[in-house]
Amino acid sequence: MGNDDALADLVHDIQGKCTNLKSAAAMLRGGASKEELELLGLMSRQARSLADEISAYEARRRGERPK
């Protein structure tokens, strides 16, 4: 995959995951219900996944092996 394709994929993933995170954040009410805690966990995993994808892209651009 070329750099342009990889960047386009990364941008697409960022847009989708940020939209999902924004929608999930709008559902939070500040409580400690089981549902909200599960939602926060999902949001954390989504954010971590996004950070991992960005780090992997950066490593590829630097010519490093992704971790």
CORFEN-V293524 format. One record per pair of residues at least 24 apart in sequence whose ideal C-beta (glycine too) atoms are under 10 Angstrom apart, sorted by the first residue. I is the first residue (numbers start at 0). GAP is how many residues later the second one is. D is the distance in whole Angstrom. If there is no record, write none. Layout:
I,GAP,D + I,GAP,D
//
This chain:
0,59,9 + 2,54,9 + 2,57,8 + 2,58,7 + 5,50,9 + 5,51,6 + 5,54,7 + 5,55,8 + 6,50,7 + 6,54,9 + 8,44,9 + 8,48,9 + 9,40,10 + 9,43,6 + 9,44,7 + 9,46,9 + 9,47,5 + 9,48,10 + 9,50,10 + 10,46,10 + 12,36,9 + 12,37,7 + 12,40,6 + 12,41,9 + 12,44,10 + 13,36,7 + 13,39,8 + 13,40,8 + 13,43,10 + 15,30,10 + 15,34,10 + 16,29,6 + 16,30,8 + 16,32,7 + 16,33,5 + 16,36,8 + 17,28,9 + 17,29,9 + 17,32,8 + 19,26,6 + 19,30,10 + 20,25,6 + 20,26,7 + 20,29,8
//
